[in-house]
């Protein structure tokens, strides 16, 4: 009959033994490799087809594993030839399958991006190309995770094309070796902030859950200073609170930033919010508007930059609290809350220094029941938002023959007259002290002041005087 296998070389005397791998046919235990599928009549090859173990190794007596009856070649493919996800989906898993996996040899393929409309690296970020390896005997799907960047400068669907290529010699690519991933645009409505304020009779938003894209200037600080966001965005029409329980696009809240924000309308205890899912910074260092002077916070001051003048504490508070409220009132008997957030770190625990105050901050609301028409607040941004109120009604009568020039001015001013003044104080039109200091040759620097009208108070050891002037840049 036919010779099916051979051990050694017929007719040759090897002497003591035949060499086999790292051992020999004597004094060793030989086990046929499980990759051998047929006998070998060429001993130069056959001698390499044995695993060599120590003498008298009995671990393999009576059993032997082999690949003899498995499919000849593993087939690797994408789980699907097409996928569709939303632009804001975040992390997306691309799955690769294998059929007929070898029990003895690992199988590897390379996953690459080969085309599409979103492969520039600026639109979407991925960890590709990367190699996926199926260990011997493993038929579980393998995944590649890519992170989608919500790029809302592109208002259209985008695609990414992926391809598989063989790395190990035993892999065959299946029919679905190319995958087209479609990233669907999320269809946000571009809007001014005032157009988001759509209330029903209970002052609850009628457009809750709808998607919007807005642009504006950041005011204040991040009142959720840990993992999350809560700050105010104001455009030329109105303001709105920007909120998320988690950080978004690694944005660090910075007053004066101009940003574009995308999200859905939400509502929390009377406060209208944009639950944001995407933030893009347009510019930084933008000038803030002057605060709006109001007697007390109202519905129309919610998420606006405001200033209340001539108010005083209406409860027993003597220090600014930690994440709590101080009740204040005014001459009209309006009583409302100053909310001191714990993230206003230079304010918490500081004494309330002034009997009568001017307070600047962000308008807010905290009202748990409908109709949402109470609980209006003001949120200071820092301790310097609290200033002493100075009653200027008596000061106006102290005006003596004192003039300043040039007036109006774009630069500094000089006080004219016979008096030699030692000190000065400058107040804006609502009584906030904006500058003070000593006079040198009756000259006063005003380069730090914005355009507007100002009141100048002058003092020396014997008298007090006053003048008015205007800054025009």
DODO-28846 format. One record per residue: residue in three letters; x, y, z of N, C-alpha, C, O in turn. Coordinates in steps of 0.2 Angstrom, whole numbers, plus 5000, padded with zeros to 4 digits. Layout:
AlaXYZXYZXYZXYZ ...
# end
This chain:
Unk500449945000500050005000500450065000501050065000 Unk500150125000500550195000500750205007500550185012 Unk501350245007501650265013501350335015501350375011 Unk501050335021500650395023501050435027500950495027 Unk501550415031501950455035502650415036502650355034 Unk503150455038503750425039504150455045504050515046 Unk504550415048504950435054505650415053505850365053 Unk506050465051506750455049506850445042506350465038 Unk507350425040507550415033507650335032508150305035 Unk507250305027507350235026508050225023508250255019 Unk508350165026509050145024509650185027510250165026 Unk509450235031510050275034510050255041509550255045 Unk510650245044510750235051510950295054511450325053 Unk510550325059510650385062511150385068511350435071 Unk511350315069511750315075511350305081510850265082 Unk511450355086511050355092510350375091509850335094 Unk510150425087509450445087509450495080509950515078 Unk508750505079508650555074508550625077508150635082 Unk508850675075508650745078507950765076507750755070 Unk507650795081506950815080506850885083506950895089 Unk506750935079506751005082507251025087507851015085 Unk507151035093507651055098507850985102508150995107 Unk507550935100507750865103507950815099508250825094 Unk507750755100507950695096507450635097506950645102 Unk507450585094507050525094507150485100506750435101 Unk507650495104507750465110507850515116508050575115 Unk507650495122507750535128507250595128507450645132 Unk506750595124506350655124505650625122505550575120 Unk505150665124504450655122504250695116504250755117 Unk503950665111503750695105503050695104502750645105 Unk502750755103501950755101501950795095502150845093 Unk501550765090501350795084501050865084500550865088 Unk501250915081500950975081500250975079500150945074 Unk499851015082499151015080498951045073498451045071 Unk499451085070499351115064499451065058499351075052 Unk499751005060499950955054499250925052498950885056 Unk499150925046498550895043498650835039498150795038 Unk499250815037499350755033500050725035500450765038 Unk500150665033500850635035501350665030501250705025 Unk501950655032502550685028503050635027503350605031 Unk503150625020503650575018504350605017504850565016 Unk504450665018505050705018505350715025505050765028 Unk505750675027505950685034506250755036506250775042 Unk506550785031506850855032506350905034506450945038 Unk505750885032505150935034504850895040504650935045 Unk504750835040504350795045504750805052504350805057 Unk505350815052505750825058505550895062505650905068 Unk505250935058505051005061504351005063504051055066 Unk503950945062503250945064503050915070502450895072 Unk503550915075503450885082503550935087504050975087 Unk503150935092503350975098503750935103503550875104 Unk504250965106504750925110504650935117504650995119 Unk504650885121504550895128505050855132505450815129 Unk505050855138505550815142505450745142504850725140 Unk505950705144505850635143505250615148505250635154 Unk504850565146504350535151503850585152503550575158 Unk503650635148503150675149502450645147502450625141 Unk502050635152501450585151500750635149500250605149 Unk500850695149500250745148499850725142499250745142 Unk500150705137499850695131499650625129499450615123 Unk499750585133499550515132498750505131498350525136 Unk498550475126497850455125497450515122496850505121 Unk497750575120497350635117497850675113498450675114 Unk497450705108497850755104497450795100496850775098 Unk497550865100497150915097497450925090498050925089 Unk496950945086497250965079496751005075496151005077 Unk496951045070496551085066496351045060496051075055 Unk496350985060496250945053495650955050495550955044 Unk495050965054494450965052494051035052493451035051 Unk494451085053494151155053494151185046494551165042 Unk493751235045493751275039494451295037494851315042 Unk494651295031495351305029495551385030496151395032 Unk495051435029495251505030494751545033494151545031 Unk494951585038494451625042494251685037494651705033 Unk493551705037493351755033493151815038492751805043 Unk493451875036493351935041492951985037493051995031 Unk492452025040492052075037491752125042491752105048 Unk491552175040491152225044490452195045490152155041 Unk490252205051489552175053489052205048488552165047 Unk489052265046488652295041488952335036489552365038 Unk488752335030489052375025488852455026489252495023 Unk488352465029488152535030487952545038487652505041 Unk488052615040487752635047487552705046487852745042 Unk487052725050486852795051486852815058486452785062 Unk487152875060487052895067486952975066487053005061 Unk486752995072486653075073487353105074487753075076 Unk487353175072487953205073488153215080488753215081 Unk487753215085487953225092487953155095487853155101 Unk488053105092488053035095488653025100488652975104 Unk489153055099489753055103490152995101490452995095 Unk490252935105490652885103490252835099489652815101 Unk490552805093490152755089490652695088491252705087 Unk490352635089490752575088490652545081490052535079 Unk491152535078491152495072491352425073491952415076 Unk490952375071491052305073491252265067491052275061 Unk491752225068492052175063491952105065492052085071 Unk491752065061491551995062492051945059492451965054 Unk492151885062492551835059492151765059491751755064 Unk492151725053491851665053492451615051492851625047 Unk492351555054492851505053493551515056494051505053 Unk493551545062494151565065494551505067494351445069 Unk495251505066495651455067495751445075495751495078 Unk495851385077495951375084496651375086496851365092 Unk497151385081497851375082498151445080498751455083 Unk497951485076498251545073497851605074497251605072 Unk498151655076497751725077497651745070498051735065 Unk497151785069496951825063496851895064496551915068 Unk497251935060497252005060497052045054497252025049 Unk496752105055496552145049496652215051496652235057 Unk496752255046496852325047496252365045495952355040 Unk495952415050495352455049495652525047495952555051 Unk495452545041495652615039495052655037494552635035 Unk495152725037494752775034494952785026495552795026 Unk494552775022494752775015494452825011494652845005 Unk493952855013493552915010492952945013492952925019 Unk492552975010491953005013492053085013492553115011 Unk491553115016491653195016491853215023491853275024 Unk492053175027492253195034492853165036492953135042 Unk493353165032494053135033494653175034495153155034 Unk494453245035494953295035495353295041495953315042 Unk495053265046495353275053495153325057495253335063 Unk494853375054494553435058493753425059493553455064 Unk493453385055492753375056492653315062492253325066 Unk492953265061492853205065493553175067494053175063 Unk493553155073494253125076494153055077493653025080 Unk494653015075494552945076495252915078495752945077 Unk495352855080495952815082496252775076496652735077 Unk495952785070496152745064496752775061496852835061 Unk497152735057497052665056497252625062497652645066 Unk496952565063497152525069497052445067496652435062 Unk497452405070497452335069496952295074497052305080 Unk496552255071496152215075496352145075496452115069 Unk496452105081496652035081496151995084495952005090 Unk495951935080495551885083496051835086496351795082 Unk496051825092496551765095496251695092495751695090 Unk496751655092496551585090495951555094495951565100 Unk495451535090494851505093494351555095493851535098 Unk494451615094493951665096493551695090493851715085 Unk492951685091492451715085492051775088491551785084 Unk492251805093491851865095491951925091492551925088 Unk491451965090491552025086492052075089492152075095 Unk492452105085492952155088492652225086492352235081 Unk492852275090492552345089493152395089493652385092 Unk492952445084493352505084492952565086492452575083 Unk493152605091492752655093493052725091493652735091 Unk492552765088492752825085492352885089491752865090 Unk492652935090492252995093492053045088492553075085 Unk491453055088491153105083491253175086490953185092 Unk491453225083491453295085490853325081490853335075 Unk490453355085489853395083490053455079490153505083 Unk490153455073490453515069489853545066489653525061 Unk489553595070488953625067489153685062488753735062 Unk489753695060489853735054489653705047489553735042 Unk489553645048489253605042488553585043488453535047 Unk488153615039487353595040487153545035486753565030 Unk487453485035487253435030487453365032487853365037 Unk487253315029487453245031488153235029488353265023 Unk488553205033489253185031489353115031488953075033 Unk489853085028490053015027490753005029491153045028 Unk490852945032491552915033491552845030491152805031 Unk492052835025492052765022492652725025493252755026 Unk492552665028493052625031493152565027492752545023 Unk493752535027493952475023494352435028494752455032 Unk494352365026494752315029495252295025495152285018 Unk495852275027496352245023496752195028496752205034 Unk496952145024497252085028497952105031498352135028 Unk498052075037498752085040499052015040499652005039 Unk498651965043498951895043498751865037498251875033 Unk499151815035499151785028498551735028498351715022 Unk498251715034497651665033496951705033496451665033 Unk496951765033496251805032496051815025496451835021 Unk495451805024495051815018494551865020494151865024 Unk494451925016493951975017493351955014493251925008 Unk492751965018492151945016491852005011492152045009 Unk491151995009490852035005490852105008490852155004 Unk490752115014490652185018491252205020491352215026 Unk491752215016492452235018492552315018493052335019 Unk491952345016491952415015491352435019490752415018 Unk491352485023490852515027490752585026491252625026 Unk490152615024489952685024489552705030488952685031 Unk489852755034489552775040489252845038489652895036 Unk488552855039488252925037488152955044487852925048 Unk488353015044488253055050487753115049487853155045 Unk487153105052486553145050486653215054486753215060 Unk486553265050486453335053485853335058485353305057 Unk485953375064485453365069484853415068484453415072 Unk484953465063484353505062484153555068483653545070 Unk484653595070484553645075484253705071484453725066 Unk483753735075483553805072483953855075484053865081 Unk484253895070484653955072484154015074483754025070 Unk484354045080483854095082484154145087484754135090 Unk483854205087484054255092483754225099483354185099 Unk484054245105483854215111483154245113482754205116 Unk482954305111482254325112481754285109481254275112 Unk481954245104481454205100481354135104480854105102 Unk481754125108481754065112481254075118481054025121 Unk481054135120480654145126479954145123479654195122 Unk479654085124478954075122478554045127478653985128 Unk478254085131477954055137477154045137476854085133 Unk476854005141476153995141475954035147476354075149 Unk475254025149475054075154475354065161475354105165 Unk475654005162476053995168476754015168477153995172 Unk476954045163477654065162478054005161478654005164 Unk477853955158478253895157478353885149477853905145 Unk478953865147479053865140478653825135478553765137 Unk478353845130477953805125478353765121478153725118 Unk479053785120479453755115479953715119480553695116 Unk479853685125480253645128480453585124479953555121 Unk481053565124481253505120481453515113481753475110 Unk481353575111481553595104482253615103482553635108 Unk482553605098483253615097483453685094483053705089 Unk483953715097484153785094484853785094485253755098 Unk485053835090485753855089485753935090485453965087 Unk486153955095486154025097486854055098487354005099 Unk486954115097487654145098487654205102487154245102 Unk488054215107488054275111488754275115489254245114 Unk488754325120489354335124489154305131488654305134 Unk489754275134489654245140489754295146490154335146 Unk489254295151489254335156489254295163488954245163 Unk489654325167489754285174490254225174490654225169 Unk490154185179490554135180490154065179489554065178 Unk490554015180490253945180489953935187490353915191 Unk489253935187488953925194488853855195488653835201 Unk489153805191489153735192489953725191490153695186 Unk490353745196491053745195491353675195491953665194 Unk491053615196491353555196491253525189491353555184 Unk490953455189490853425182490153445180489653415181 Unk490153495176489553525173489653595171490153625172 Unk489053625169489053695166488453725169487853695168 Unk488453795171487953835172488153905172488453935176 Unk487953945166488254005165487754045161487254015158 Unk487854105160487354155156487654175149488154195149 Unk487154165144487354195137486854245135486254235136 Unk487154305133486754355131486954385124487554395123 Unk486454395120486554425114486254495114486154515119 Unk486154525108485854595108485154595109484854645109 Unk484854535110484054535111483854515118483354535121 Unk484254465121484054435128484554395130485154395127 Unk484454355136484954315139484554245141483954245141 Unk484954195142484754135143485254095147485854105146 Unk485054055152485554005156485753955152485353915148 Unk486353935151486653875148486853825153487153845158 Unk486553765152486653715157486753645154486553625149 Unk487153605158487253535157487553505163487953535167 Unk487353445165487653405171488353385170488653375175 Unk488553385164489253365162489553425158489253465155 Unk490253425158490653475154490453455146490353395145 Unk490553505142490353505135490953525131491153585132 Unk491253485127491753515122492353535126492753585124 Unk492453515132492953545137492953615137493553645139 Unk492353645137492353725137492453745144492153725149 Unk492953795145493053825152492653895152492853935147 Unk492153905156491753965156492254025157492554035162 Unk492254075152492654135153492254195151492054195145 Unk492154245155491754295154492054335148492654345148 Unk491654355143491854395137491954355131492054375126 Unk491954285132491954245126491354245122490754255125 Unk491454245115490854245111490754175109491254145106 Unk490254135110490154065108489554055104489054095104 Unk489553995101488953975098488753905102489253865103 Unk488153905104487953845108487353815105486853845102 Unk487353745105486753705103486453665108486853645112 Unk485853655108485553615113484753625113484453645108 Unk484453595118483653595118483453635124483753645129 Unk482853665123482553705128482353665134482053615133 Unk482553695140482353655146482053715151482153775149 Unk481853685157481553735162481653705169481553645170 Unk481953745173482053725180481753775185482153835186 Unk481253765188480953805193480953885191481253925195 Unk480653895186480553955183481053985179480954035175 Unk481653955178482253975175482253945168482353885168 Unk482253985163482253955156483053935154483453975156 Unk483153875151483853855150483853825143483353805140 Unk484453825141484653785135485153735137485653745140 Unk484853675137485253615139485753595134485553565129 Unk486353615134486753625129487153555128487253525132 Unk487253545121487653485119488253495115488653455114 Unk488253555113488853575109489053655110488553695110 Unk489653665111489953735112490553745107490953705107 Unk490553805104491053825099491253895101490853935100 Unk491853905102492153975104492254015097492653985093 Unk491954075097492054115091492554165092493054175088 Unk492554195098493154245099493154255107492654235110 Unk493654285109493754295116493854375118494054415113 Unk493854385124493954455126493454515124493654565123 Unk492854495123492354545120492154585126492054565132 Unk492054655125491754695130491054685132490654665128 Unk490954685138490254675141489854735140490154795140 Unk489154735140488754785140488654815147488854785152 Unk488454875147488354905154487754875157487254855153 Unk487754865163487154825166486554875166486554935166 Unk485954835165485354875165485154885172485054845177 Unk484954955173484754975180484054965181483554985177 Unk483854925186483254905188483154915195483554915199 Unk482454925197482354935205482354865208482554865214 Unk482154805205482154745208482154695202481954705196 Unk482454635203482354575198481654565196481254555201 Unk481454555190480854535188480854475182481454455181 Unk480254465180480254415174480754435168481054395165 Unk480654495167481054525161481754535162482154555158 Unk482054525168482754525170483054465170483654455172 Unk482654405169482954335170483554325165483454345159 Unk484054305167484654295163484954355160485254355154 Unk484854415163485054475160485554505165485554495171 Unk486054555162486554585166486254645169486054695166 Unk486154645176485754705179486054735185486554705187 Unk485854785187486054825193485554855197485054885194 Unk485454835203484954865208485354915212485854905215 Unk485054975213485355035217484955045223484255045223 Unk485255065229484955085235484555025238483955035239 Unk484854975240484554915243484954905249485454925250 Unk484554865254484854855260484654785263484054765261 Unk484954755267484854685270484154695274484054735278 Unk483754645272483054635275482954575280482454565283 Unk483554545281483554485286484054495291484254555292 Unk484254445294484754455300485554435297485954435301 Unk485654435291486254415288486754475290486654525289 Unk487354445291487954495292488554475288488954515287 Unk488554415285489054395281488754365274488154345275 Unk489054365269488854335263488854255264489454235265 Unk488354225263488354155264488654105259488854135254 Unk488654045260488953995256488353955252488053915256 Unk488253975246487753935242487053945246486653905247 Unk486854015247486254025250486054095248486354135244 Unk485554125252485254185250485254235255485254215261 Unk485254305253485154355258484554395255484554415249 Unk484054405259483554445257483654525258483954545263 Unk483554565252483654635252482954665250482554635248 Unk482954735252482354775250482554835248483154855248 Unk482054875245482254945243481654995245481254975249 Unk481755055243481255105245480555095243480055125246 Unk480455055238479755035235479554975239478954945237 Unk479854945244479654885248479754825243479354775245 Unk480054825238480254765234480754725238481254745240 Unk480554665239480954615243481154555239480754525236 Unk481854545238482054495233482654465236482954485241 Unk482954415233483554375235484154395232484154395225 Unk484754395235485354395232485654325233485754305239 Unk485754295228485954225228486754225228487054245223 Unk487054195233487754195234487954125232487954075237 Unk488154105226488354035224489054025227489554065228 Unk489153965229489853945232490453955228490953955230 Unk490253955221490853965216491054035216491554055213 Unk490654085219490954155220491454155226491254175231 Unk492054125225492454105230492654165234492854165240 Unk492754225231493054285235492454325239492654375242 Unk491854295239491254325242491054285248490854315253 Unk491054225247490754175253491154195259491754185260 Unk490754205264491054215271491254285272491454305278 Unk491254335268491454395269490954435272490354425271 Unk491154485276490554525280490254575275490454595270 Unk489554585276489154635272489354705275489154725280 Unk489754735271490054795273489654855273489754905277 Unk489154865269488854925268488154925270487754865269 Unk487854975273487154975275486754985269486154945269 Unk486955025264486555035258486955015252487555035252 Unk486754975248487154945243486954955235486354975234 Unk487354955231487254945224487554875222488054865223 Unk487054835219487254765218487154755210486654765207 Unk487754725207487754705200487754635199488054595203 Unk487454605194487454535193486954505188486754545184 Unk486854445188486454405183485754395186485654375192 Unk485254415183484554405185484354325185484554295180 Unk484054305190483854235190483154225193482854275195 Unk482954155194482354145197482354075200482754025197 Unk481954065205481953995209481253995211481054015217 Unk480753965207480053955209479853885207479853875201 Unk479653855212479453775211478753765209478653715207 Unk478353815209477653805207477353855202477553905202 Unk476853825198476553875193476053915197475653885201 Unk475853975194476254005189476954035191477054055197 Unk477454025187478154045189478254115189478554145184 Unk477954155194478054225194478354255200478254315202 Unk478654215204478954235210479654205210479954175206 Unk480054225216480754195217481254225213481754195211 Unk481154285211481654315207482254335211482254355217 Unk482854335208483554335211484054375207483854395201 Unk484554395211485154425207485754385209485854375215 Unk486154365205486754325206487354365205487554385199 Unk487654395211488354425210488854375207488854315208 Unk489354405203489854365200490454365204490854325203 Unk490554415208491154425212491054475218490554515217 Unk491454485223491354525228491354605226490954645229 Unk491654615220491654685218491054705215490954765213 Unk490554655214489854675212489454705217488954735216 Unk489754705223489454745229489754805230490354805232 Unk489354865229489654925230489254965235488654955236 Unk489555015238489155055243488755115239489055145234 Unk488155115241487755175238487855235242487855245248 Unk488055285238488155355240487655405238487455405232 Unk487255435243486755475241487055545239487355585243 Unk486955565232487255625230486855685230487055735227 Unk486255675233485755735233486055795236485955845234 Unk486355775242486655835246487355855242487555915243 Unk487655815239488355835236488255885230488655925229 Unk487655885227487555925221487556005224487756045220 Unk487356015230487356085233488056105235488056165236 Unk488556065234489256085236489656115230490256125231 Unk489356115224489656135218489856205219489456255220 Unk490556215219490856285219491056305212490956265208 Unk491456355212491656375205492256335203492856355203 Unk492156275202492656225200492456195193491956175191 Unk492956195188492856175182493456125180493956125183 Unk493356085175493856035173493956045165493456065162 Unk494556035163494656045155495155985153495555965157 Unk495055965147494555985142493955945144493955895148 Unk493355965142492755935144492255955138492056015137 Unk492055905135492155835135492855815134493255855131 Unk493155755136493755735135493855665133493455625134 Unk494355655129494555585127495155555131495355495130 Unk495455595135496055575139495955595146495455585149 Unk496455625149496455645156496155715157496055755152 Unk496055735163495755805164496155845169496555815173 Unk496055905169496455955174495855995177495456025174 Unk495956005184495456045188495756115188496256125190 Unk495256155186495456235186495156265192494656245195 Unk495456325194495256355199495856375204496356345204 Unk495656415210496156435214496256375220496856375222 Unk495756335221495856285226496456235224496456215218 Unk496756215229497256155228496956095231496856085237 Unk496756045227496355985230496855935231497355925227 Unk496655895236497155845238496955775236497355735233 Unk496255755236496055695234495355705230495055755229 Unk495255645226494655655222494255585222494555535223 Unk493655585220493255525219492755535213492555595212 Unk492755485209492355495203491755445203491855385205 Unk491155465202490555425202490255425195490255475192 Unk489955365193489555365187488855395189488655415194 Unk488355385184487755425184487255385189486755415191 Unk487455325191486955295196487255295203487055255208 Unk487855325204488155335211488655285212488855275218 Unk488855245208489455195209490155235208490255265203 Unk490555225214491155255214491655215209491655155210 Unk491855245204492255205198493055225199493455185196 Unk493155275203493955295203494055335209493555375211 Unk494655335212494755385217495555385218495955345215 Unk495855435221496555445222496755515224496355555226 Unk497355525224497655585226497855625219497955605214 Unk497755695220497855735214498655765214498955775220 Unk498955765208499555795207499555845202499355835196 Unk499655915205499555975200498855975198498755995192 Unk498355955202497655955200497455915193497055925190 Unk497955865192497755825186497455755188497655725193 Unk497055735184496655665185496755625179496555645174 Unk496955565180496955515175496255485174495955455179 Unk495955485168495355455166495355395161494855385158 Unk495955375159495955325154495655265155495455225151 Unk495555245162495155185163494455185163494055135165 Unk494155245161493455255161493155245154493455265149 Unk492555215154492155205148491855275146491755315150 Unk491555275140491155335138490555345142490255295145 Unk490455415144489855425148489955485152490455525152 Unk489455505156489455565161489655545168489455485170 Unk490055585171490355575177490255635182490255685180 Unk490255615189490255665194490955665198491155605200 Unk491255725199491855725202491855755209491555815209 Unk492055725214492055755221492755765222493155725222 Unk492955835225493555855226493655875234493155905237 Unk494155855237494255875244494955895246495455875242 Unk494955945250495655965254495455975261494955955263 Unk495955995265495856005272495256045274494956035280 Unk495056095270494656145272493956145268493456165271 Unk493956115263493256125259493156065254493656015253 Unk492556065251492356005247492056045240491756085241 Unk492256015235491956035229491755985224491955925225 Unk491456005218491255955214491155985207491156045206 Unk491255935202491155955195490855895191490955845193 Unk490655915185490355865181490755865174491055915172 Unk490855805171491255805165491055745161490655695163 Unk491255735155490955685150491655655147492055685145 Unk491555585146492155555142491855535135491255505135 Unk492255555130492055535123492655505120493155545119 Unk492555445118493155415115493155415107493555395104 
# end
